[in-house]
């Protein structure tokens, strides 16, 4: 057990999928995992461990924002021996060629600040995805026929944005989409030598002022979890 995770040793798998919303973790567990058990309820941050196509996997919520992600990613890797972490969540598109329901894979992350920034001081560390996971997720999306985009995203440390000028600069420089967790996930994973990736569904569009309704989100998010699971176990699936 840790300060924020109540699981016993051995109850968390080496592969963890991390949606932000605890109820989304519960929904994904019921939809995708077999023989699942709840391994964490501390602070309402639900975590479940089960199997997907015979592979052991944990789905554990991260909460909202980089500070919360930092805590859970840190403890999962340091205290439970997690070796690969995949963020699965929503994102807001910042390019016209990126459409609603498309999948965005974060190759790199741009951010103004994150909990890890103080470690680097004057260095502008560039958080990036594990290439093996990135390639496998791209292959999975293509196999499923889901439109997918790979590139730089913006991890914001605020939700209610007051900087339309900054959004315009991000769009001009090719930032695909905005979210709130991936940069810190990538930084923590790099620090401990773990693999990390963010697989996200476009649920909102900043340029077109569009947003998915509840039903559309559920249908689209199913594809996102499928892609993440296929990416996580791609090498072993290919050997079967």
Protein Blocks (a to p, Z undefined) as FASTA:
>chain_A
ZZklcbdehiacfbdcddfblklmmmmmmmmpghiacfbfghhiacddddeehiacdddd
ebeajklmmmmmmmmmmmnopabdcdddddddfbfklcghiacddfbacdfbdfklmmnm
maccdddddfklmmmmmmmmmmnopacddddddddfbfbdcbfklmmmmmmnopabdcfk
lmmmmmmmmmnopacddddddfbdfklopacdfklmmmmmmmmmmmmmmmmmmmmmmmZZ
